Amino acid sequence: MAEHADRPDIDPSVSPSGTGCVECEEERGWWVHLRRCTQCGHIGCCDTSPSQHATAHWRATGHTVITSFEPGEDWFWDYTTERGFLGPQLAPPHSRPDAQSVPGPAGRVPDDWQSHIHE
C-alpha cells in the first residue's frame, strides 16, 4: 500500500465522533466493525454490518476516505479509487475501546447476528 500523508480529504486534527456508529447509536442498532471518516471524524459501521453507515456517510457527504476504528488496525480506504493505503496519524482515540464487544455494542446484538450481516 502506498502512503498518502498530505491529502485534502484527511484532516489529522479532527477527533472521532464517539466510540460507536453514530447512526446505530441513534437507532439503537448494532455493528460488526467501525470505520472513521478522515475528513470529519464520523464513526460509522462497516459494510459487513446490517446498516452500512460508513458507506452511507460517504455517499451523503462526498467524504472519500475512511480508516479502521478497530484496535490494532491502521489501514485507510479511498472509496473513489477502491484502494487501500497507509495514512498519517490521526487525533486520538484511534480505535473503539478494547472492552467494547465485537459485534457491538453488548446488549443490542441479536443472538442470530450472523444471519443479518453482509458478506
PEQUI-V601758 format. One line per field, one symbol per residue. psi: psi as a letter, one per 20 degrees, with the letter a starting at -180 (. if undefined). Layout:
# PEQUI-V601758
psi: ???
This chain:
# PEQUI-V601758
psi: pqpnhnqijoniipqqibjrpghhghikarrfrqqppigijpprqrihqhilhghhgghhhjoiprqqkqpipkqqpohhilqqrparprqrqirrqhipqorrqqiipqhkhhiirp.
